[in-house]
Amino acid sequence: MVQLQILSGKKAGDQFTAARLPLQVGRSAEADLPLEEPGVWPRHFQIRREGLDLLCQAEPSALLSVNGVRVEQAVLRSGDVI
């Protein structure tokens, strides 16, 4: 299970729990976690399990940062800020 807490934007303060992976985040209504925010692509990034790790990966051309560092993909740890 993955739990995300939204820190800014229209949904600030909300929490989202994903019961299944991969989890698609983006502006699209089909996204598992839709975010209607400036700069968010229809399919912005996804979180999936890879072995024992949770991997966060940007969709092509989307900008993504984890803990303030720009990445194309990153292994997530508890408390990381995406």
C-alpha positions as CSV (number, residue, x, y, z in Angstrom):
1,M,0.0,0.0,0.0
2,V,1.2,3.5,-0.9
3,Q,0.0,6.6,1.0
4,L,0.6,10.1,-0.4
5,Q,-0.1,13.3,1.4
6,I,-0.7,16.3,-0.8
7,L,1.3,19.3,0.5
8,S,0.3,22.1,-2.0
9,G,-2.2,23.1,-4.6
10,K,-6.0,22.6,-4.7
11,K,-5.9,19.3,-2.8
12,A,-3.4,20.5,-0.1
13,G,-4.0,18.5,3.1
14,D,-5.6,15.6,1.3
15,Q,-4.3,12.1,1.7
16,F,-4.5,9.4,-1.0
17,T,-4.0,5.7,-0.4
18,A,-3.3,3.4,-3.4
19,A,-4.5,-0.2,-2.9
20,R,-2.8,-1.3,-6.1
21,L,0.2,-0.5,-8.2
22,P,1.2,0.9,-10.6
23,L,-0.3,4.2,-9.5
24,Q,-0.7,6.8,-12.3
25,V,-0.6,10.5,-11.3
26,G,-1.6,13.3,-13.7
27,R,-4.2,15.7,-15.0
28,S,-6.2,13.1,-16.9
29,A,-9.5,11.9,-15.5
30,E,-8.2,8.4,-16.0
31,A,-5.3,8.9,-13.6
32,D,-5.5,7.0,-10.3
33,L,-4.7,10.3,-8.6
34,P,-5.9,13.2,-10.8
35,L,-4.3,16.6,-10.1
36,E,-5.6,19.7,-11.8
37,E,-2.6,21.9,-11.3
38,P,-0.6,24.2,-13.7
39,G,2.4,22.2,-15.1
40,V,0.9,18.8,-14.5
41,W,0.8,16.7,-17.6
42,P,-2.2,14.4,-18.4
43,R,0.1,11.4,-17.5
44,H,2.8,13.0,-15.3
45,F,4.4,10.1,-13.4
46,Q,3.8,6.7,-12.0
47,I,4.7,4.8,-8.9
48,R,5.3,1.1,-9.3
49,R,6.9,-1.8,-7.5
50,E,10.2,-3.1,-8.8
51,G,11.4,-6.0,-6.7
52,L,11.3,-4.7,-3.1
53,D,11.5,-1.1,-4.1
54,L,8.9,1.5,-5.0
55,L,10.0,3.3,-8.1
56,C,8.7,6.7,-9.1
57,Q,9.1,7.4,-12.9
58,A,8.3,10.5,-14.9
59,E,6.4,10.1,-18.1
60,P,8.4,11.2,-21.2
61,S,8.9,15.0,-21.2
62,A,7.4,15.5,-17.8
63,L,9.4,17.2,-15.1
64,L,9.8,15.4,-11.8
65,S,11.7,16.1,-8.6
66,V,12.1,13.9,-5.5
67,N,13.3,15.8,-2.4
68,G,14.1,18.8,-4.5
69,V,16.3,17.0,-7.0
70,R,15.2,16.7,-10.6
71,V,15.0,13.0,-11.6
72,E,13.6,10.9,-14.4
73,Q,13.1,8.1,-11.9
74,A,13.9,7.4,-8.3
75,V,13.5,4.8,-5.6
76,L,11.1,6.1,-3.0
77,R,11.5,6.0,0.7
78,S,9.1,6.9,3.5
79,G,8.9,10.7,3.8
80,D,10.1,11.5,0.4
81,V,8.7,14.7,-1.2
82,I,7.7,14.3,-4.9
